[in-house]
């Protein structure tokens, strides 16, 4: 897969805004086709940091990049990231997509609608979960007892009110759960605006979004909380477009598929039932739908947070090429094992058509 020469562009550079004209010219200069450490092999999983490996992908070769980054919600594989680290990682990864996407190609990011992070400036206020109190003692009770017995310490107050000294402490000082999580001083932030800002800065334009409705989170889930915040039942897929002529072909899907999900803003299918080998797998249906909607047979699909290899498996099943990037060695081996197994099955049957 070689970068297209400037004379072979599928649109006129002069039709782009002037700042973008120069950026596109740079993409097609001969010296931009050289990678100091060599190009990444296609149909392979590469272990390493996405920010280091993405520049080694051939320019203008990726028809679709679809991935789900760390959500910054406390998973083990993202525990080393601060909020600033997380933000810098995604901003850089998105920026590095501009040279490698085909003109008219797409970047699709699957991510939860909000993220949660510690903020020491958040007030530590105890939410009064009326229906969940294990002890009926209220802050007013404690305050009244302190006024009546100003000489009492919290142990004496606890004995007077018939509760534990921890209850006295919680009523007086509390722990903030305004952010919707159980940890103190957590704040939520809407993700969509951040993703859009970073994509626009990279020269990629918002094109569309889908809402993936998955399984409802149960009340005893770690993500449920004693607040008015809703349990997490959906995620977003944000579609970004690199300027260029985009092929629109309804024959990629059947008429029923177009009616049921191809032209619909809400997609509903179950999440993975058992994350026994990776704690944040997305279902095969997710990358499969995006791949079928936006690409043709033999196109190149990228996932730079490959995880357990689901995007590569979907690409193989649909007759597309793939490149996977994954930082964790254990997940690289897991992905390669899944892909090897799928490749054996794929070799025994003819590749699917683009529809």
C-alpha positions as CSV (number, residue, x, y, z in Angstrom):
1,X,0.0,0.0,0.0
2,X,1.7,3.1,-1.2
3,X,0.7,6.7,-0.6
4,X,-1.1,8.3,-3.5
5,X,1.0,10.7,-5.5
6,X,-0.1,14.3,-5.5
7,X,-1.4,14.1,-9.1
8,X,-3.6,11.2,-8.1
9,X,-5.6,12.9,-5.4
10,X,-9.3,12.2,-5.6
11,X,-10.1,15.9,-5.1
12,X,-8.5,19.3,-5.8
13,X,-6.3,20.8,-3.1
14,X,-7.5,24.3,-4.1
15,X,-11.0,23.5,-2.8
16,X,-9.7,23.1,0.7
17,X,-9.3,26.0,3.2
18,X,-5.8,27.5,2.7
19,X,-4.3,26.2,6.0
20,X,-5.4,22.7,5.0
21,X,-4.0,23.0,1.5
22,X,-0.5,23.2,2.9
23,X,-1.0,20.3,5.3
24,X,-2.2,18.1,2.5
25,X,0.7,19.0,0.3
26,X,3.1,17.9,3.0
27,X,1.4,14.5,3.1
28,X,2.3,13.8,-0.5
29,X,5.9,15.0,-0.5
30,X,8.3,12.1,-1.2
31,X,10.3,12.5,2.0
32,X,7.1,12.0,4.0
33,X,6.9,8.4,2.8
34,X,9.9,7.3,4.8
35,X,9.7,6.0,8.3
36,X,13.0,5.9,10.2
37,X,12.4,2.5,11.7
38,X,10.4,1.0,8.8
39,X,6.8,0.8,8.0
40,X,4.5,-1.3,10.2
41,X,3.5,-4.6,8.7
42,X,-0.2,-4.9,7.8
43,X,-2.3,-7.9,9.1
44,X,-0.2,-8.0,12.2
45,X,-0.4,-6.9,15.9
46,X,2.4,-4.7,17.0
47,X,3.4,-4.2,20.6
48,X,4.3,-0.7,21.7
49,X,3.1,2.8,22.5
50,X,0.6,4.1,19.9
51,X,2.2,7.5,20.0
52,X,5.5,5.9,18.9
53,X,4.1,3.4,16.4
54,X,1.4,5.4,14.5
55,X,4.0,7.5,12.6
56,X,5.4,4.2,11.1
57,X,2.1,3.5,9.3
58,X,2.2,4.3,5.6
59,X,0.7,7.8,4.9
60,X,-2.8,7.9,3.4
61,X,-3.3,4.2,3.7
62,X,-5.9,3.7,6.5
63,X,-9.5,3.7,5.3
64,X,-10.8,3.4,8.8
65,X,-9.4,3.6,12.3
66,X,-11.8,2.3,15.0
67,X,-10.8,2.0,18.6
68,X,-11.8,2.4,22.2
69,X,-9.2,4.2,24.4
70,X,-8.8,4.0,28.1
71,X,-11.9,5.7,29.6
72,X,-10.2,7.0,32.7
73,X,-12.7,5.3,35.0
74,X,-10.3,3.3,37.2
75,X,-9.5,0.2,35.1
76,X,-6.2,-1.6,36.1
77,X,-4.6,-1.0,32.7
78,X,-5.0,2.8,33.0
79,X,-4.1,3.1,36.7
80,X,-0.8,4.7,35.8
81,X,-2.4,7.6,34.0
82,X,-3.3,10.9,35.7
83,X,-6.1,13.0,34.1
84,X,-3.5,15.2,32.4
85,X,-1.6,12.0,31.1
86,X,-4.9,10.6,29.8
87,X,-5.8,13.9,28.0
88,X,-2.3,14.2,26.5
89,X,-2.4,10.6,25.3
90,X,-5.7,10.9,23.4
91,X,-4.9,14.3,22.0
92,X,-1.6,13.1,20.5
93,X,-3.0,9.8,19.2
94,X,-5.8,11.7,17.4
95,X,-3.3,14.2,15.9
96,X,-1.2,11.3,14.6
97,X,-4.2,10.0,12.6
98,X,-4.2,12.9,10.2
99,X,-1.2,11.7,8.0
100,X,-2.2,8.0,7.9
101,X,-5.9,8.2,7.1
102,X,-6.9,8.1,3.4
103,X,-8.4,11.3,2.2
104,X,-12.2,10.7,2.7
105,X,-11.4,8.1,5.4
106,X,-12.7,7.9,8.9
107,X,-11.6,7.8,12.6
108,X,-14.3,6.3,14.9
109,X,-13.8,6.5,18.6
110,X,-15.9,4.4,21.0
111,X,-15.9,6.0,24.5
112,X,-18.2,6.5,27.4
113,X,-20.0,9.9,27.6
114,X,-18.3,11.0,30.8
115,X,-15.1,10.5,32.6
116,X,-14.4,10.7,36.3
117,X,-11.2,12.0,37.9
118,X,-10.0,13.2,41.3
119,X,-10.3,17.0,41.9
120,X,-9.0,18.3,45.3
121,X,-10.9,21.5,44.8
122,X,-14.3,19.6,44.9
123,X,-16.1,20.3,48.3
124,X,-16.3,17.3,50.6
125,X,-20.0,17.2,51.1
126,X,-21.9,14.1,52.3
127,X,-24.9,13.2,50.2
128,X,-27.8,12.3,52.4
129,X,-29.0,9.0,51.0
130,X,-32.2,8.8,53.0
131,X,-33.4,5.4,51.9
132,X,-30.0,3.8,52.4
133,X,-29.0,4.9,55.8
134,X,-27.8,2.0,58.0
135,X,-28.2,4.3,61.0
136,X,-31.0,6.9,61.4
137,X,-28.8,9.5,63.1
138,X,-28.7,12.7,61.0
139,X,-26.4,15.6,60.9
140,X,-29.1,17.6,62.7
141,X,-29.1,15.0,65.5
142,X,-25.3,15.3,65.8
143,X,-25.4,19.1,65.7
144,X,-28.1,19.3,68.3
145,X,-26.2,16.9,70.6
146,X,-23.1,19.0,70.3
147,X,-24.9,22.1,71.2
148,X,-26.4,20.5,74.2
149,X,-23.2,18.8,75.3
150,X,-20.3,21.0,74.0
151,X,-17.8,19.2,76.2
152,X,-18.5,15.8,74.6
153,X,-16.0,14.2,72.2
154,X,-17.3,12.1,69.3
155,X,-17.1,8.9,71.3
156,X,-19.3,10.4,74.0
157,X,-21.6,11.7,71.3
158,X,-21.8,8.3,69.7
159,X,-22.8,6.7,73.0
160,X,-25.4,9.3,73.6
161,X,-27.0,8.9,70.1
162,X,-26.6,5.1,70.0
163,X,-24.3,4.9,67.0
164,X,-20.6,4.4,66.1
165,X,-18.0,7.2,66.3
166,X,-17.5,6.6,62.5
167,X,-21.1,7.6,62.0
168,X,-20.5,10.8,64.0
169,X,-17.4,11.5,61.8
170,X,-19.3,10.9,58.5
171,X,-22.2,13.1,59.5
172,X,-19.8,15.9,60.5
173,X,-17.3,15.7,57.7
174,X,-18.8,13.5,55.0
175,X,-17.2,12.3,51.8
176,X,-18.2,13.9,48.5
177,X,-20.1,11.7,46.1
178,X,-21.5,14.5,44.0
179,X,-19.4,13.1,41.1
180,X,-21.5,10.0,41.1
181,X,-18.8,7.6,42.4
182,X,-17.9,6.2,45.8
183,X,-14.5,7.8,46.1
184,X,-14.2,11.2,47.8
185,X,-13.7,14.4,45.7
186,X,-14.4,13.0,42.2
187,X,-15.6,15.1,39.4
188,X,-17.2,14.2,36.1
189,X,-16.4,15.8,32.7
190,X,-18.3,15.4,29.4
191,X,-16.0,13.7,26.9
192,X,-17.5,14.7,23.6
193,X,-16.3,18.2,23.6
194,X,-12.7,17.2,24.4
195,X,-12.7,14.6,21.6
196,X,-14.1,17.1,19.1
197,X,-11.6,19.8,20.1
198,X,-8.6,17.4,19.6
199,X,-10.0,16.1,16.3
200,X,-10.5,19.6,14.8
201,X,-7.0,20.6,15.9
202,X,-5.7,17.6,14.0
203,X,-7.6,18.6,10.8
204,X,-10.3,16.0,11.2
205,X,-13.9,17.0,11.1
206,X,-16.9,15.7,13.1
207,X,-19.0,13.7,10.7
208,X,-21.5,11.8,12.8
209,X,-22.1,9.9,16.0
210,X,-23.9,6.8,17.1
211,X,-25.1,5.8,20.5
212,X,-24.5,2.2,21.5
213,X,-27.1,1.1,24.0
214,X,-25.7,-1.9,25.9
215,X,-26.8,-3.8,28.9
216,X,-28.1,-2.0,31.9
217,X,-25.7,-1.6,34.8
218,X,-27.1,-3.4,37.9
219,X,-27.7,-1.5,41.1
220,X,-24.8,-3.2,42.9
221,X,-22.4,-2.4,40.1
222,X,-19.3,-0.5,41.1
223,X,-20.4,2.2,38.7
224,X,-23.8,2.6,40.4
225,X,-24.0,5.1,43.2
226,X,-26.1,6.7,45.9
227,X,-26.8,9.8,43.9
228,X,-29.1,11.0,41.1
229,X,-26.5,10.1,38.4
230,X,-27.8,7.5,36.0
231,X,-26.2,4.1,35.8
232,X,-24.1,3.6,32.6
233,X,-26.2,2.0,29.9
234,X,-24.7,3.5,26.8
235,X,-21.6,4.7,25.1
236,X,-20.8,6.9,22.1
237,X,-19.2,6.3,18.8
238,X,-17.8,9.6,17.4
239,X,-17.1,9.6,13.7
240,X,-14.5,12.0,12.3
241,X,-13.7,12.6,8.6
242,X,-10.5,13.5,6.9
243,X,-11.2,15.8,3.9
244,X,-11.5,13.9,0.7
245,X,-14.1,12.3,-1.5
246,X,-15.9,9.7,0.6
247,X,-17.5,6.7,-1.2
248,X,-21.2,6.3,-0.3
249,X,-22.4,2.9,-1.2
250,X,-25.7,1.5,0.3
251,X,-24.9,-1.9,-1.2
252,X,-22.5,-2.4,1.7
253,X,-25.6,-3.3,3.7
254,X,-28.8,-5.1,2.9
255,X,-32.0,-2.9,2.8
256,X,-33.1,-4.4,6.1
257,X,-29.7,-3.5,7.7
258,X,-29.9,0.0,6.4
259,X,-33.3,0.3,7.9
260,X,-32.5,-1.3,11.2
261,X,-29.1,0.2,12.0
262,X,-27.2,1.6,9.0
263,X,-29.2,4.9,9.0
264,X,-30.1,4.9,12.7
265,X,-28.4,7.0,15.4
266,X,-29.0,4.4,18.1
267,X,-27.5,1.0,18.0
268,X,-28.6,-1.6,20.5
269,X,-26.8,-4.8,21.1
270,X,-25.4,-6.6,24.2
271,X,-22.0,-5.9,25.7
272,X,-19.5,-8.7,26.3
273,X,-20.9,-11.0,29.0
274,X,-17.6,-12.2,30.4
275,X,-14.5,-10.0,30.5
276,X,-12.5,-13.0,31.7
277,X,-9.3,-12.3,29.7
278,X,-9.5,-8.5,29.3
279,X,-11.5,-6.2,31.5
280,X,-12.8,-3.9,28.8
281,X,-13.6,-5.9,25.7
282,X,-16.2,-4.5,23.3
283,X,-18.4,-6.9,21.4
284,X,-17.6,-8.1,17.9
285,X,-20.8,-6.4,16.6
286,X,-19.4,-2.9,17.3
287,X,-16.3,-2.9,15.0
288,X,-18.2,-5.1,12.5
289,X,-20.9,-2.6,12.0
290,X,-18.5,0.3,11.6
291,X,-16.3,-1.6,9.2
292,X,-19.2,-2.7,7.0
293,X,-20.7,0.7,7.0
294,X,-17.5,2.7,6.1
295,X,-15.2,0.4,4.2
296,X,-14.9,-2.0,1.3
297,X,-13.2,-5.4,0.9
298,X,-9.4,-5.2,1.1
299,X,-9.4,-1.8,2.8
300,X,-7.1,-1.3,5.7
301,X,-8.6,-1.0,9.2
302,X,-6.5,0.2,12.2
303,X,-7.0,-0.3,16.0
304,X,-4.3,1.4,18.0
305,X,-5.7,0.2,21.3
306,X,-6.2,-3.3,20.1
307,X,-6.7,-5.0,23.5
308,X,-7.9,-8.6,23.0
309,X,-8.0,-8.3,19.2
310,X,-11.7,-7.9,18.5
311,X,-11.3,-5.3,15.7
312,X,-8.8,-7.5,13.9
313,X,-11.1,-10.5,14.1
314,X,-13.9,-8.4,12.6
315,X,-11.6,-7.2,9.8
316,X,-10.6,-10.8,9.0
317,X,-14.2,-12.0,8.9
318,X,-15.1,-9.1,6.6
319,X,-12.2,-9.5,4.2
320,X,-10.3,-6.4,5.2
321,X,-6.7,-5.9,6.1
322,X,-5.8,-4.7,9.6
323,X,-3.1,-3.2,11.8
324,X,-3.2,-3.5,15.5
325,X,-1.2,-1.7,18.2
326,X,-1.3,-2.7,21.8
327,X,0.9,-1.7,24.7
328,X,0.5,-4.6,27.1
329,X,2.3,-7.8,26.2
330,X,-0.3,-10.1,27.6
331,X,-3.0,-8.6,25.5
332,X,-0.8,-8.7,22.4
333,X,-0.4,-12.5,22.9
334,X,-4.1,-12.8,23.5
335,X,-5.0,-10.9,20.3
336,X,-2.5,-12.9,18.2
337,X,-4.0,-16.1,19.5
338,X,-7.5,-15.0,18.7
339,X,-6.5,-13.8,15.2
340,X,-4.6,-17.0,14.5
341,X,-7.7,-19.0,15.4
342,X,-9.9,-16.8,13.2
343,X,-7.4,-16.9,10.3
344,X,-7.7,-20.7,10.2
345,X,-11.4,-20.4,10.0
346,X,-11.2,-17.6,7.5
347,X,-8.9,-19.6,5.3
348,X,-11.4,-22.4,5.0
349,X,-14.1,-20.2,3.6
350,X,-14.2,-17.5,0.8
351,X,-14.0,-13.9,2.0
352,X,-17.2,-12.1,2.6
353,X,-18.3,-9.5,0.1
354,X,-18.5,-5.8,1.2
355,X,-22.2,-6.2,1.7
